[in-house]
């Protein structure tokens, strides 16, 4: 298993790399957000351990950019321990959030839990019921039928499938798909969901995209 560490604090970065190497992982360590984003998007990693307060490009920006094109698991590791920061990180697509100072044994357990979730899956193909999304080929199919999607529709479907069974608020969808703050005055999210739903659900008996009134949307097979 290969892990990318994006951490500018030398002492923390060295501690992480030594501990993860001793635990059997192969690690790369970079010291700034720009290099971290480049590494995460051009190399194959099983997990990214990402600090938030980074020079060049902060962790929020790295996570946001990464989530537009990649599904690599991300664990945020930061001194920012406010609940609002944790919620922000998880809503932006982080798989877990650990606050400094941290216990390495707990961190290691969280890393292994994240990695177990994706064990045995082809990371380039998502599947829910008879719906498949090939990330590498940018192709969606259902019951073997090719579904034509725009770039934003593809990203929206990828987000919903990646977080299968999780109710996603409109604010989360707006942030990750359009990189905007959601406003109740805009219907961009609802309109996009309607278009994607028409393409993947209308012609098939089993519906996968569901509206959770007052909360958001969820993609799951309920049969």
N, C-alpha and C positions, 0 to 999 in steps of 0.2 A: 504494500500500500504506500502511495506517494502523497506527501502532505506539503503544501506551500505555507510557509510562515511569513506573514507580512507584519513586521514589527520594527519600529525605529529605536526602541530602547535596547541598547546593546546587552545589558545584563539580562533582561527578560528574554530577548531573542536567543541568546546563547543557552540560557537555562532550558527554554522550550526545545531547542534543537537537540541538545544533549539528552534530555529526558525522552523525547520521542524516538530518537535513534536507538536508545537503550531499550525501548519498548518494541523495537523491531520495525519501525517505519523508516522509509527513505524520505528525507526532508530537503527542501531548498528554503533558504532564508533570504529575504530581501528587506530593504530598510525604508522604502518609501512607497507611496500609493501608485505613482505612475509606473514604476517598475513592477509592482505587484499586479496591477491590472494587465500589463503586457504579458507577464509570466502566466497568469491565470487563464488568459484567452488564447495563448499560443502553445502552451504545454498541457499535457494530460495529467491532471491531479485527481485524487480521490476525495480530497478535502482541502479547503483553504482556512487557515486560522488567521483572522484579520483583525488588526487593531483599528480603532476608530480615529484616534488623534494621530495622523500621519503627515509628514511633510509632502509637499507637492500636490497630493490629491488625498483628501481624507477618506476614511473607511466607508462613510455613507455613500460617497460618490463612486468609489470602487465597487461597492455592492450593487448600487443602482445600475451602473454600466454593465457589470457582469451578468446581472439577471435579465438583461435584454436579449442576450444571445446564448447564455450558458446555464446549465442546471447543476454545475459543480456544487456540492454541499459547502456551506460557509458557516463557521463558528466565529462569532464576534467576541473578541477578548479586549476589554477596555476598562478603564477606571471610571467611566461614566455609569453610575449605578442607579440613577433615577428610574422609576418605573416608566416614565414617559419615553426615556431612551430605549429601554428594553422593548417596549411595545413598538416603537418606531423601527427598531432593527428587525424584529420578527415580521412586522407588516411589510417591510421592504424585501423580505425573502430570505433572511438568515434562518438557518436551521436550529441554532441555539445561541445563547448569549451568556457569557461568563464574565463576572466582574472581578477586576484586580483589587487587592491581592487575591490570588486563587490558590487552592490546594491542588497540587499536580495530580494526585490520585483521583480526585473528583473530575478534573479536566480530562484525564485519560479515559475515565469511564464514559463521560459525555461524548468524546470523540468516537469511541468504539460503538456506542449506541447509534450515533449518526451513520457510521459506516455499515452497521448491520442492516439498517433500513433498506439500503440499496444493494445488499449482497445478492448476487445471482441474477440481477437485472442487467439488460443491455442498456447502458446509460444514454445511448443515442436514440432509443425507441421507448416511448411511453404508450401504455395500453390501459384502457378502461373498457370493460365489456368487449364489444366488437369494434371499438374505435381505437385506431392506432395513429400515433404522431411520430414520424421519423424526423428527428432533429437535424441530423446531418444532411439528409436529402430535401429537407423543408417540404415534406409531403404528409398529407393527412388522408386517411382512408377509413371507410366504415363498411363492413361486410364486403370488403374488396373494392368498393366504389371509391374513386379518387374524388376528394373534396377540394375545390379550388378556394384558396383563402388569400386575402391581401396580407401584407407584412404585419400590420397591426392585429388583424384577426388571428393570424398564426401565433403571435406572441400572447394574445389573450387566451387562446385555447391551450397553449403550452402552460401558462400560469395556472389555469383551472385544473388541468390534468396533473401537473406536478404536485398540486396541493389537493389532490382528490379527497373528497369527504370533508373538507374544511370550508366553512362558510367564510367567504372573502368579502369584507366590506367594500363598498364602492371606492372609498378613499385608498385602500390598498391597491385595487385594480388600476385606478387612475395614476397612482404613483409609479407602479411597476411597468405598466404598458405605455403610458404617455409621458411619464416623468413630470407630472403636474400635480398640484394640490387640488383635491376634489372640492368642487363648489356645488351647492344644491341648485345653483342656477343653470348648471350645464347638464345635458343629457347624453354626453359623449359615451359614458360607460353603458348606460341602458341601451342606447342605439346600437353600439357594437355587439353587446350580448345578444340582442335580437337578431342581428345579422348572422352571427355564428350559430345561434340556436336554429335558425331557419335552414342552415346548411347541414348541420350534423344531426338534427332531431326530427325535423318536419316530415321527412320521408321514411322514418323508421318507427316501429311500434314502441320500442323501449326508449324513453326519454332520459337524457343524461344531465342536462343543465337545468337546475331548479332554482327558483326564486324563493328566498327566505325573507318574508315580508318584514320590513323595518330593519333588516340586517345586511343583506347582500345576496350573493350568488354562490352556489355550490355545484360542482360536477361530481356525480356519483351514480352508480347503478343501484336502483332501489328495488329491483325484483328479487 
